[in-house]
Amino acid sequence: MQKYIPFLMFILSLTRLNADIIWTEELGWQPTPDIASVSKFNKEPSDSIQLMNDARLAQEEGRISMALVGYRSVCKKFPDSIFAPEAYYQIGKIKVSKNQFNDAFKAFTTITKKYPQYPRFNAVLHEKFEIARLLKSGERPKYFGVIPGFRDYQITVDFYKKIVEDAPFSDIAPLALVHMGDFAISNNRPLDAIAAFEQLIDEYPYSEHTPEAYLKLGDIYAKMAKSPLYDQGATKLAMNNYEDFLTLYPNHEDAARVQAGYDQMRIRLAESKLLIGDFYFNARNNSKAAIIMYNKAAHFLPGSEIERNARERIAYIKAGNLPKATPVDFLFGRYQRPTDEQLPSLPLQDDPEDGFDFSNDLIQINTDSDEEGLLESVDRKIKPAESFIKVGPNKKF
């Protein structure tokens, strides 16, 4: 809740006229023509006005060091003055011009924390955003305004985070999260990018940048997904984000590209199930598990080449064929799988994420079988594999 206080104070401050000041070379700092500005300006100590005028004159003449001394004096001696936030603002602008980004960001942050009633609060937010953007684009900081420094990934990310914290309800907050995610991607930090885009989706679901967050999350997970031989957790996450995008923004200009990405992930996931079936059949001599996975692949992409291959494998197994014998089988005999009585009695339940349970797979397996009563209930044990897989010639897919 504390991170929202500065912005809430700013909103409350809008209910009254704020004291603003403007600079003219002829008159120096003067109040804007409204009652609040004139009243507060007239109550200012003459010393604060003089310091501000001298500092700005030095700044205009290029005597930057003297200008900084003057502005800092105002901040230190007159922290409650209407000139204090303006002094911090000018300090920040000077520091940006010298590529002293840390000092500039601190000056602007002081305004957002201590002076939320500052009339140019939004301008301060944009100044902070510009600092982060400069660092993101590769601009290097300078020590003492002269010596080039090193680029620092974490400092840039922290700046973007601070912008979101300072003004969580502003339009610039979701944009900052987009930039933070893009910066993480460019620096090969996918987890940081995921965190930024997920925060954008969670906290700003109606932002104009939210579709971009879904799209980029899908792309990140798709890039993290490995070949069908590996775990497909990232593939499923990519599909989820692509699907969310297509559901929420069906008419978006990037919908076709997202659909293509979604289809590619479905193919990869189906291929994975097909390969897992091959593994169970060839490496584990487990025809039941193989048929289950082949059925999953077939149901996942109906009408595809993958479905045709899966159906061929199922038919091959149900014809009574066994996997090709391995050298170990020749030496010690074919591996004998445990009987149902040797296995623990477990419910036939599949991963709910797949949207397909084992019972449906087994019922599908039994569709063309001549055996009756193969699966009387999902809670009962399955009959031995010999009841529907006959001995036959060996073959390896």
ChimeraX attribute file (.defattr): number of C-alpha atoms within 10 A of each C-alpha:
attribute: neighborCount
match mode: 1-to-1
recipient: residues
	/A:1	4
	/A:2	7
	/A:3	14
	/A:4	14
	/A:5	16
	/A:6	20
	/A:7	21
	/A:8	15
	/A:9	16
	/A:10	20
	/A:11	12
	/A:12	11
	/A:13	15
	/A:14	13
	/A:15	8
	/A:16	9
	/A:17	13
	/A:18	18
	/A:19	21
	/A:20	21
	/A:21	18
	/A:22	11
	/A:23	15
	/A:24	11
	/A:25	10
	/A:26	6
	/A:27	9
	/A:28	16
	/A:29	18
	/A:30	17
	/A:31	19
	/A:32	16
	/A:33	11
	/A:34	12
	/A:35	13
	/A:36	15
	/A:37	18
	/A:38	16
	/A:39	12
	/A:40	15
	/A:41	22
	/A:42	11
	/A:43	10
	/A:44	15
	/A:45	11
	/A:46	11
	/A:47	12
	/A:48	21
	/A:49	19
	/A:50	15
	/A:51	20
	/A:52	25
	/A:53	22
	/A:54	17
	/A:55	26
	/A:56	26
	/A:57	19
	/A:58	18
	/A:59	18
	/A:60	12
	/A:61	10
	/A:62	11
	/A:63	13
	/A:64	18
	/A:65	12
	/A:66	16
	/A:67	26
	/A:68	22
	/A:69	14
	/A:70	23
	/A:71	26
	/A:72	20
	/A:73	18
	/A:74	26
	/A:75	18
	/A:76	10
	/A:77	12
	/A:78	16
	/A:79	15
	/A:80	14
	/A:81	19
	/A:82	23
	/A:83	25
	/A:84	25
	/A:85	28
	/A:86	23
	/A:87	27
	/A:88	23
	/A:89	25
	/A:90	22
	/A:91	24
	/A:92	26
	/A:93	20
	/A:94	19
	/A:95	22
	/A:96	22
	/A:97	11
	/A:98	16
	/A:99	25
	/A:100	23
	/A:101	25
	/A:102	18
	/A:103	15
	/A:104	24
	/A:105	24
	/A:106	15
	/A:107	22
	/A:108	24
	/A:109	21
	/A:110	14
	/A:111	23
	/A:112	24
	/A:113	15
	/A:114	15
	/A:115	20
	/A:116	24
	/A:117	22
	/A:118	24
	/A:119	19
	/A:120	14
	/A:121	20
	/A:122	17
	/A:123	13
	/A:124	21
	/A:125	21
	/A:126	14
	/A:127	19
	/A:128	24
	/A:129	22
	/A:130	14
	/A:131	21
	/A:132	25
	/A:133	19
	/A:134	16
	/A:135	21
	/A:136	22
	/A:137	9
	/A:138	11
	/A:139	17
	/A:140	18
	/A:141	22
	/A:142	17
	/A:143	15
	/A:144	12
	/A:145	15
	/A:146	11
	/A:147	11
	/A:148	14
	/A:149	15
	/A:150	12
	/A:151	14
	/A:152	13
	/A:153	13
	/A:154	10
	/A:155	13
	/A:156	21
	/A:157	22
	/A:158	13
	/A:159	21
	/A:160	26
	/A:161	17
	/A:162	19
	/A:163	24
	/A:164	23
	/A:165	17
	/A:166	22
	/A:167	22
	/A:168	20
	/A:169	15
	/A:170	14
	/A:171	14
	/A:172	17
	/A:173	24
	/A:174	27
	/A:175	20
	/A:176	23
	/A:177	26
	/A:178	23
	/A:179	20
	/A:180	26
	/A:181	28
	/A:182	21
	/A:183	22
	/A:184	23
	/A:185	17
	/A:186	12
	/A:187	12
	/A:188	11
	/A:189	13
	/A:190	20
	/A:191	13
	/A:192	18
	/A:193	26
	/A:194	22
	/A:195	15
	/A:196	25
	/A:197	26
	/A:198	18
	/A:199	17
	/A:200	26
	/A:201	19
	/A:202	10
	/A:203	15
	/A:204	17
	/A:205	14
	/A:206	11
	/A:207	15
	/A:208	12
	/A:209	17
	/A:210	23
	/A:211	22
	/A:212	17
	/A:213	26
	/A:214	26
	/A:215	23
	/A:216	23
	/A:217	26
	/A:218	29
	/A:219	20
	/A:220	19
	/A:221	23
	/A:222	21
	/A:223	13
	/A:224	15
	/A:225	21
	/A:226	15
	/A:227	13
	/A:228	18
	/A:229	14
	/A:230	11
	/A:231	13
	/A:232	19
	/A:233	13
	/A:234	18
	/A:235	24
	/A:236	22
	/A:237	19
	/A:238	28
	/A:239	25
	/A:240	17
	/A:241	22
	/A:242	27
	/A:243	20
	/A:244	16
	/A:245	23
	/A:246	21
	/A:247	11
	/A:248	11
	/A:249	13
	/A:250	15
	/A:251	10
	/A:252	12
	/A:253	9
	/A:254	15
	/A:255	17
	/A:256	13
	/A:257	12
	/A:258	24
	/A:259	17
	/A:260	12
	/A:261	19
	/A:262	24
	/A:263	15
	/A:264	15
	/A:265	24
	/A:266	19
	/A:267	16
	/A:268	20
	/A:269	25
	/A:270	24
	/A:271	23
	/A:272	20
	/A:273	25
	/A:274	27
	/A:275	21
	/A:276	21
	/A:277	28
	/A:278	25
	/A:279	17
	/A:280	19
	/A:281	23
	/A:282	20
	/A:283	15
	/A:284	16
	/A:285	20
	/A:286	21
	/A:287	25
	/A:288	22
	/A:289	20
	/A:290	26
	/A:291	27
	/A:292	26
	/A:293	26
	/A:294	29
	/A:295	26
	/A:296	24
	/A:297	29
	/A:298	23
	/A:299	17
	/A:300	21
	/A:301	18
	/A:302	11
	/A:303	10
	/A:304	14
	/A:305	11
	/A:306	21
	/A:307	22
	/A:308	15
	/A:309	15
	/A:310	28
	/A:311	17
	/A:312	13
	/A:313	23
	/A:314	21
	/A:315	15
	/A:316	15
	/A:317	23
	/A:318	20
	/A:319	15
	/A:320	16
	/A:321	19
	/A:322	22
	/A:323	22
	/A:324	17
	/A:325	17
	/A:326	13
	/A:327	10
	/A:328	10
	/A:329	11
	/A:330	9
	/A:331	8
	/A:332	8
	/A:333	11
	/A:334	15
	/A:335	14
	/A:336	9
	/A:337	13
	/A:338	10
	/A:339	10
	/A:340	13
	/A:341	10
	/A:342	8
	/A:343	10
	/A:344	8
	/A:345	12
	/A:346	9
	/A:347	12
	/A:348	16
	/A:349	13
	/A:350	14
	/A:351	9
	/A:352	8
	/A:353	8
	/A:354	10
	/A:355	9
	/A:356	16
	/A:357	16
	/A:358	19
	/A:359	18
	/A:360	17
	/A:361	20
	/A:362	20
	/A:363	16
	/A:364	14
	/A:365	20
	/A:366	17
	/A:367	9
	/A:368	10
	/A:369	13
	/A:370	10
	/A:371	11
	/A:372	9
	/A:373	10
	/A:374	19
	/A:375	17
	/A:376	11
	/A:377	12
	/A:378	15
	/A:379	13
	/A:380	12
	/A:381	18
	/A:382	18
	/A:383	14
	/A:384	14
	/A:385	15
	/A:386	10
	/A:387	13
	/A:388	19
	/A:389	18
	/A:390	14
	/A:391	13
	/A:392	12
	/A:393	11
	/A:394	11
	/A:395	13
	/A:396	13
	/A:397	11
